[in-house]
Amino acid sequence: MKLFVNGGILAERLLIEKGWADYVFDDNYALMPLEKVNTFIEENGHLPNTPSSEDLNGYIPVGDMTQLQQEKIEELFLHMIDMNEELKSLKQENESLRTRINELEQK
């Protein structure tokens, strides 16, 4: 360890050399279905591809965690986009069924 500060650090800007999580938007990225995410959380007590608090041993690697948090944010947006598309489709189907019911009721 090259720097140790007891008490805290005040800075106007902090840059950490680390990659970003735009790989989530690649066509070959395997977005885990929410059902599998839920199962993973139930079995492991934390999100997939993230360390548990036990793994961290009280220390948070800021660069790594920032990238992992961005990965999870981007995954959430992909799930929300999928859900929004499904919701729009269900609304169209619902409207079509209502129209059909109204037509049948008028006969």
C-alpha positions in Angstrom: 0.0 0.0 0.0 1.5 3.3 -1.1 -0.8 5.8 0.7 -2.5 5.5 4.0 -4.7 8.3 5.5 -6.1 8.1 8.9 -9.2 10.3 9.1 -10.3 11.1 5.6 -9.5 12.7 2.3 -10.9 15.8 0.8 -10.5 16.2 -3.0 -12.2 18.2 -5.7 -11.6 15.4 -8.2 -10.6 11.7 -8.0 -9.7 9.8 -11.1 -9.5 6.0 -11.0 -8.1 4.1 -14.0 -10.6 1.4 -14.7 -12.7 0.2 -17.6 -16.4 0.9 -18.0 -19.4 -1.4 -18.4 -20.6 -0.6 -21.9 -19.9 -4.3 -22.7 -23.4 -4.9 -21.3 -24.8 -3.4 -24.5 -22.9 -5.7 -26.8 -25.1 -8.1 -28.8 -23.3 -11.1 -27.4 -23.7 -10.1 -23.7 -25.7 -12.7 -21.8 -28.2 -10.8 -19.8 -29.3 -13.0 -16.9 -33.1 -13.5 -16.8 -34.6 -11.9 -13.7 -35.8 -15.3 -12.4 -32.2 -16.5 -12.4 -31.1 -13.3 -10.7 -33.7 -13.9 -8.0 -32.6 -17.5 -7.5 -29.0 -16.4 -7.3 -29.8 -13.8 -4.7 -31.8 -16.3 -2.6 -29.0 -18.8 -2.7 -26.0 -16.4 -2.3 -27.3 -13.3 -0.6 -25.8 -10.9 -3.2 -26.1 -10.0 -6.9 -24.4 -12.1 -9.5 -20.9 -11.0 -10.6 -20.6 -8.9 -7.4 -18.6 -9.8 -4.3 -20.4 -10.5 -1.1 -19.6 -8.4 2.0 -17.7 -11.4 3.3 -15.5 -11.4 0.1 -14.7 -7.8 0.6 -13.4 -8.3 4.1 -14.4 -4.7 5.1 -12.7 -3.1 2.1 -14.3 -1.8 -1.1 -12.1 -1.5 -4.2 -13.6 1.7 -5.5 -12.7 1.3 -9.2 -13.9 -2.3 -9.4 -17.1 -1.6 -7.5 -17.9 1.5 -9.6 -17.6 -0.6 -12.7 -19.7 -3.4 -11.3 -22.4 -0.9 -10.1 -22.5 0.6 -13.6 -22.8 -3.0 -15.0 -25.8 -3.6 -12.8 -27.4 -0.2 -13.7 -27.0 -1.0 -17.4 -28.5 -4.4 -16.9 -31.5 -2.9 -15.0 -32.1 -0.6 -18.0 -32.0 -3.5 -20.4 -34.5 -5.4 -18.2 -36.7 -2.2 -18.0 -36.6 -1.8 -21.8 -37.6 -5.5 -22.2 -40.4 -5.0 -19.7 -41.6 -1.9 -21.4 -41.8 -3.6 -24.8 -43.7 -6.5 -23.1 -46.1 -4.0 -21.4 -46.8 -2.2 -24.7 -47.5 -5.5 -26.4 -49.8 -6.6 -23.5 -51.6 -3.2 -23.7 -52.2 -3.7 -27.5 -53.4 -7.3 -26.9 -55.7 -6.1 -24.1 -57.2 -3.3 -26.3 -57.7 -5.8 -29.1 -59.5 -8.2 -26.7 -61.7 -5.4 -25.3 -62.7 -4.4 -28.8 -63.5 -8.0 -29.6 -65.5 -8.4 -26.4 -67.5 -5.2 -27.2 -68.2 -6.5 -30.7 -69.4 -9.8 -29.3 -71.6 -8.1 -26.7 -73.2 -6.0 -29.4 -74.3 -9.1 -31.4 
